[in-house]
Amino acid sequence: MDRSAQIQEIKTRMATLESLIEQTKARLPAHSTKPPVMMDLLQYEDEYDVLLKKLNEIKSA
């Protein structure tokens, strides 16, 4: 896979994750946070951070 295809694939997944993060935040209750929802949110944010780091590494290479 060439570099531009990798970049596009990462950007596509990041856009999906952004949407999932927003949807998950909308599911969070105002007062008592549900652990499964919080776990989903943290997982999406962690994956997003990993992809952002990988994207920056590819662009700087």
PyRosetta script that sets phi, psi and omega in degrees:
from pyrosetta import init, pose_from_sequence

init()
pose = pose_from_sequence("MDRSAQIQEIKTRMATLESLIEQTKARLPAHSTKPPVMMDLLQYEDEYDVLLKKLNEIKSA")
pose.set_psi(1, 129.9)
pose.set_omega(1, -178.9)
pose.set_phi(2, -79.5)
pose.set_psi(2, 169.0)
pose.set_omega(2, -173.0)
pose.set_phi(3, -60.5)
pose.set_psi(3, -43.4)
pose.set_omega(3, -178.5)
pose.set_phi(4, -67.0)
pose.set_psi(4, -34.0)
pose.set_omega(4, 177.1)
pose.set_phi(5, -68.3)
pose.set_psi(5, -39.7)
pose.set_omega(5, 176.8)
pose.set_phi(6, -61.8)
pose.set_psi(6, -45.4)
pose.set_omega(6, -179.6)
pose.set_phi(7, -61.0)
pose.set_psi(7, -44.6)
pose.set_omega(7, -179.2)
pose.set_phi(8, -64.8)
pose.set_psi(8, -40.7)
pose.set_omega(8, 179.0)
pose.set_phi(9, -62.7)
pose.set_psi(9, -43.1)
pose.set_omega(9, 179.1)
pose.set_phi(10, -65.1)
pose.set_psi(10, -44.2)
pose.set_omega(10, -179.5)
pose.set_phi(11, -63.6)
pose.set_psi(11, -37.7)
pose.set_omega(11, 178.1)
pose.set_phi(12, -63.9)
pose.set_psi(12, -46.3)
pose.set_omega(12, 179.4)
pose.set_phi(13, -64.8)
pose.set_psi(13, -38.5)
pose.set_omega(13, 179.1)
pose.set_phi(14, -63.5)
pose.set_psi(14, -39.1)
pose.set_omega(14, 177.7)
pose.set_phi(15, -63.8)
pose.set_psi(15, -41.0)
pose.set_omega(15, 177.1)
pose.set_phi(16, -62.1)
pose.set_psi(16, -44.7)
pose.set_omega(16, 179.8)
pose.set_phi(17, -64.1)
pose.set_psi(17, -38.5)
pose.set_omega(17, 177.4)
pose.set_phi(18, -58.7)
pose.set_psi(18, -43.1)
pose.set_omega(18, 178.6)
pose.set_phi(19, -64.6)
pose.set_psi(19, -44.5)
pose.set_omega(19, 179.2)
pose.set_phi(20, -62.7)
pose.set_psi(20, -39.3)
pose.set_omega(20, 178.9)
pose.set_phi(21, -63.2)
pose.set_psi(21, -45.3)
pose.set_omega(21, 179.9)
pose.set_phi(22, -64.1)
pose.set_psi(22, -42.8)
pose.set_omega(22, 178.8)
pose.set_phi(23, -63.3)
pose.set_psi(23, -40.5)
pose.set_omega(23, -179.0)
pose.set_phi(24, -68.4)
pose.set_psi(24, -41.2)
pose.set_omega(24, 177.7)
pose.set_phi(25, -61.5)
pose.set_psi(25, -36.2)
pose.set_omega(25, 179.0)
pose.set_phi(26, -66.9)
pose.set_psi(26, -26.0)
pose.set_omega(26, 179.8)
pose.set_phi(27, -81.9)
pose.set_psi(27, -13.4)
pose.set_omega(27, -178.9)
pose.set_phi(28, -70.7)
pose.set_psi(28, 126.0)
pose.set_omega(28, 176.4)
pose.set_phi(29, -69.1)
pose.set_psi(29, 156.4)
pose.set_omega(29, -176.2)
pose.set_phi(30, -66.5)
pose.set_psi(30, -33.1)
pose.set_omega(30, -172.3)
pose.set_phi(31, -112.0)
pose.set_psi(31, -55.7)
pose.set_omega(31, -176.6)
pose.set_phi(32, -108.7)
pose.set_psi(32, 108.8)
pose.set_omega(32, -177.9)
pose.set_phi(33, -72.2)
pose.set_psi(33, 133.7)
pose.set_omega(33, 177.6)
pose.set_phi(34, -85.5)
pose.set_psi(34, 124.3)
pose.set_omega(34, -178.4)
pose.set_phi(35, -54.4)
pose.set_psi(35, -43.3)
pose.set_omega(35, -180.0)
pose.set_phi(36, -62.3)
pose.set_psi(36, -36.8)
pose.set_omega(36, 178.9)
pose.set_phi(37, -68.4)
pose.set_psi(37, -42.0)
pose.set_omega(37, 178.3)
pose.set_phi(38, -63.1)
pose.set_psi(38, -39.8)
pose.set_omega(38, 178.7)
pose.set_phi(39, -63.6)
pose.set_psi(39, -41.6)
pose.set_omega(39, 177.1)
pose.set_phi(40, -60.0)
pose.set_psi(40, -47.5)
pose.set_omega(40, -178.5)
pose.set_phi(41, -59.5)
pose.set_psi(41, -47.3)
pose.set_omega(41, 179.9)
pose.set_phi(42, -62.9)
pose.set_psi(42, -38.7)
pose.set_omega(42, 179.3)
pose.set_phi(43, -64.0)
pose.set_psi(43, -45.6)
pose.set_omega(43, 179.2)
pose.set_phi(44, -63.7)
pose.set_psi(44, -43.0)
pose.set_omega(44, 179.9)
pose.set_phi(45, -65.6)
pose.set_psi(45, -38.6)
pose.set_omega(45, 177.9)
pose.set_phi(46, -64.4)
pose.set_psi(46, -45.0)
pose.set_omega(46, 179.3)
pose.set_phi(47, -63.3)
pose.set_psi(47, -39.8)
pose.set_omega(47, 178.0)
pose.set_phi(48, -60.0)
pose.set_psi(48, -45.5)
pose.set_omega(48, 179.9)
pose.set_phi(49, -62.1)
pose.set_psi(49, -40.8)
pose.set_omega(49, 178.9)
pose.set_phi(50, -63.6)
pose.set_psi(50, -44.3)
pose.set_omega(50, -179.7)
pose.set_phi(51, -66.5)
pose.set_psi(51, -38.1)
pose.set_omega(51, 178.0)
pose.set_phi(52, -62.4)
pose.set_psi(52, -42.2)
pose.set_omega(52, 178.4)
pose.set_phi(53, -64.0)
pose.set_psi(53, -43.9)
pose.set_omega(53, 179.4)
pose.set_phi(54, -63.7)
pose.set_psi(54, -40.8)
pose.set_omega(54, 178.8)
pose.set_phi(55, -61.7)
pose.set_psi(55, -44.3)
pose.set_omega(55, 178.7)
pose.set_phi(56, -64.5)
pose.set_psi(56, -36.1)
pose.set_omega(56, 178.4)
pose.set_phi(57, -66.4)
pose.set_psi(57, -41.7)
pose.set_omega(57, -179.7)
pose.set_phi(58, -65.1)
pose.set_psi(58, -44.1)
pose.set_omega(58, -178.4)
pose.set_phi(59, -65.5)
pose.set_psi(59, -32.7)
pose.set_omega(59, -177.6)
pose.set_phi(60, -86.6)
pose.set_psi(60, -9.9)
pose.set_omega(60, -179.1)
pose.set_phi(61, -77.9)
pose.dump_pdb("model.pdb")
